[in-house]
Amino acid sequence: MCGIVGYIGHREAYPIIIKGLQRLEYRGYDSAGIALYDGTNIKLSKTKGKVSDLKEKIENEISTKGTLGIGHTRWATHGVPNDVNSHPHTSNSGDLVIIHNGIIENYDSLKQELIKRGYTFQSDTDTEVLINLIEDVKKNENLKLGKAVQVALNQVVGAYAIAVFDKNKPNEIVVAKLGSPLAIGVGDDEFFIASDASPFIEYTKNAIYLEDEEMAIIRRGKDIKVRKIQNDNLVDPYVQKLQLNLEQIEKGGYEHFMLKEIYEQPSAILDTFRGRLLSNEAIIKMVGVEDNMKKFLAADRIIIVACGTSWHAGLVAEYIFEDLARIPVEVEYASEFRYRNPVITEKDVVIAISQSGETADTLAAIKLAKSKGAFVFGVCNVVGSTIARETNAGAYTHAGPEIGVASTKAFTTQITVLTLIALRLARAKGTMSSSEFRQHLIELEMIPAKVEEALKSDAYVKTIADIYKDSKNFLYLGRGFNFPVALEGALKLKEISYIHAEGYPAAEMKHGPIALIDEQMPVVVIATKKGHYEKVVSNIQEIKSRKGRIIGIVTKGDTSVKELADYVIEVPETLECLTPLLTTIPLQLLSYHIAVMLNKNVDQPRNLAKSVTVE
Ligand code: G6P
């Protein structure tokens, strides 16, 4: 996820763009840049770091004059965050400039073609490939900018929201969208471009939200021309009257970042397997795994190290790796692992999971494992983070920035990446037949739509939250793949509502927690079909006979649990190993609504930090 801003009109562009980028920093903040057209030339300034670093740099470095400009705040996907990889990017001639939010999946093959034609590249980005492709098309076919953008985009596979201008035609900006958001603010002889309307809300309330596969040519003094990228058909743009305030826009209309991030999970999971899960070809492509396949296949065991929610994702992965790829897995709290003189050998593969990529204990565990000769693989969300750099190889989740302190979309995208790795290894080891493998790919591909469906229980979950919000304790139970989900559900509730909650393997209940059960105790039980369903139903009966209040998380259409439980929340059916991606959703919503009803600071709970860089 990145943020883009552009302006063409009668005002100075720089103040609008820099302020707009600050408002879009929730979309990414590892580097930023601006290109301004000053009437003669393009002035470019970019830097690794936050928009405030860019502001300081730009105001010392270049003249900020100009009424045309584009800017970008980055959340890296291709190439580490550094000055060179920051946007905007220019074409080889220096005439064309681009900003891009998204991922060009086939950038490597396009790049090889362009290199053969004499193009050179300074950055590692997919975006620099795109702007040179546009230049190549424009020159070879002698096209206007808009047409060149259109022809180039028809060769591209991936997702994008782009804005491009040509210094030789400084009265127009061309924009296009597929998969990433793009809003156009329509003013009086001026236009604004942005990932959402927050950068231009004080200038105009008129906005056009481009649909997927649409592009627009924006010219001063002219009407906006919107057309389909694929077939050239003109589209009549719908100009909306914005009624939102600034805060609402930054949070996409949601009350809190946490809720927004819960709702982003279908697209975050999709972004995470985009370009990796190719179900038609029945393959999984993961460069970090492919390049180190020998190490994975020779491993005696996999040790997973992580903290907090990432540790819970590691526990889910333990079940998945052992079940699908038949590789022994141990999951360790990084803080315990690093201090307990663990037995590690060169035949171990260590997987470190971290949303932020900065957690001090996880980093120390990695260093220890490396010093003993183990191969260390990272699963991080923040590109170019310390852990991403310290590990021998890795695979990013593509969740985009997670702002809410309580982790939500990072958890489900971590599980997605780890499932992809397990499946890839299972295939390489021959522990799955090709038809089983294909079935898993197809089911995994359906998960974003099923998460969407699970989110529809939101209003119902809210009514349950209202009933139990004043409880002093909660118990969460699950078995097998869903035992870690019970732990994660309890953690979410603790973190943001400050209600005491415990997660337990359902069968362990009778060895202790059952003593706590009375009519005051809500027990959230994950009881999806398959797996140990009958056994969980027996556990529910045990709770019921002690008058516990039962909230069941069940497979759609379930009847047995419904008869016993006080409330049931349904999730769609899927393969057992993929159920954590769905059962997690109502638990996130339950803790969110309880915390809101108790007037807690959901996005910044007391005493907690998003990234724990101290021991
Ligand atoms: C903190 C955060 C948690 C997170 C944990 C591990 O405690 O509040 O949400 O799960 O750190 O962070 P990491 O960035 O390594 O996943």
Boltz pocket constraint, residues with backbone or C-beta under 6 A from the ligand:
constraints:
  - pocket:
      binder: B
      contacts: [[A, 307], [A, 308], [A, 309], [A, 310], [A, 353], [A, 354], [A, 355], [A, 356], [A, 357], [A, 358], [A, 359], [A, 362], [A, 405], [A, 406], [A, 407], [A, 608], [A, 609], [A, 610], [A, 611], [A, 612]]
      max_distance: 6.0
